[in-house]
Amino acid sequence: MSLFNDLGRKVEEMKQEVETASDEEATHRCAECETLLYADHGECPECGSASVVARSG
């Protein structure tokens, strides 16, 4: 059983690392709903707001 627990823990760690790396690559975000975007959009694909702004740093 310990093997499956270790495997599950490693998979979860890798998933979190991938999500963090993905978030760091986002270049824009919606000022209304905070959705991270990977390209400049005229409006947020999640909430439809026109408040898409470039992320700093």
KEFIZA-640543 format. One record per residue (C-alpha): residue in one letter; residue number from 0; y, z, x. Coordinates in Angstrom, 2 decimals, always signed. Layout:
N
 rest  nr   north      up    east
    A NUM       Y       Z       X
...
end
This chain:
57
 rest  nr   north      up    east
    M   0   +0.00   +0.00   +0.00
    S   1   +2.32   +0.71   +2.91
    L   2   +2.14   -2.95   +3.96
    F   3   +3.51   -4.05   +0.58
    N   4   +6.26   -1.42   +0.69
    D   5   +7.29   -2.58   +4.16
    L   6   +7.23   -6.22   +3.08
    G   7   +9.31   -5.46   -0.01
    R   8  +11.85   -3.55   +2.05
    K   9  +12.15   -6.40   +4.58
    V  10  +12.61   -8.98   +1.80
    E  11  +15.37   -6.88   +0.21
    E  12  +17.14   -6.46   +3.57
    M  13  +17.03  -10.21   +4.19
    K  14  +18.33  -10.92   +0.68
    Q  15  +21.30   -8.60   +1.24
    E  16  +22.08  -10.21   +4.62
    V  17  +22.06  -13.69   +3.04
    E  18  +24.36  -12.57   +0.21
    T  19  +26.79  -11.00   +2.69
    A  20  +26.86  -14.14   +4.86
    S  21  +27.38  -16.29   +1.78
    D  22  +30.31  -14.14   +0.58
    E  23  +31.93  -14.40   +4.02
    E  24  +31.86  -18.22   +3.81
    A  25  +33.82  -18.38   +0.55
    T  26  +37.24  -19.98   +1.09
    H  27  +38.81  -19.27   -2.32
    R  28  +38.57  -16.73   -5.12
    C  29  +39.69  -16.39   -8.71
    A  30  +42.52  -13.89   -9.05
    E  31  +41.42  -13.14  -12.62
    C  32  +37.66  -12.54  -12.40
    E  33  +37.23  -12.25   -8.59
    T  34  +34.59  -15.03   -8.47
    L  35  +34.16  -16.30   -4.92
    L  36  +34.45  -20.08   -4.51
    Y  37  +33.45  -22.34   -1.65
    A  38  +36.00  -25.09   -2.32
    D  39  +39.46  -25.33   -3.84
    H  40  +39.21  -25.75   -7.62
    G  41  +41.97  -26.43  -10.10
    E  42  +40.48  -23.75  -12.31
    C  43  +37.78  -21.12  -12.03
    P  44  +34.38  -22.44  -13.12
    E  45  +33.45  -18.97  -14.42
    C  46  +36.44  -17.94  -16.55
    G  47  +38.62  -21.08  -16.71
    S  48  +41.66  -19.40  -15.17
    A  49  +44.07  -21.52  -13.12
    S  50  +44.56  -18.55  -10.76
    V  51  +42.38  -19.81   -7.89
    V  52  +43.81  -18.68   -4.56
    A  53  +42.82  -19.17   -0.91
    R  54  +41.16  -16.17   +0.71
    S  55  +42.85  -14.78   +3.77
    G  56  +40.96  -14.31   +7.02
end
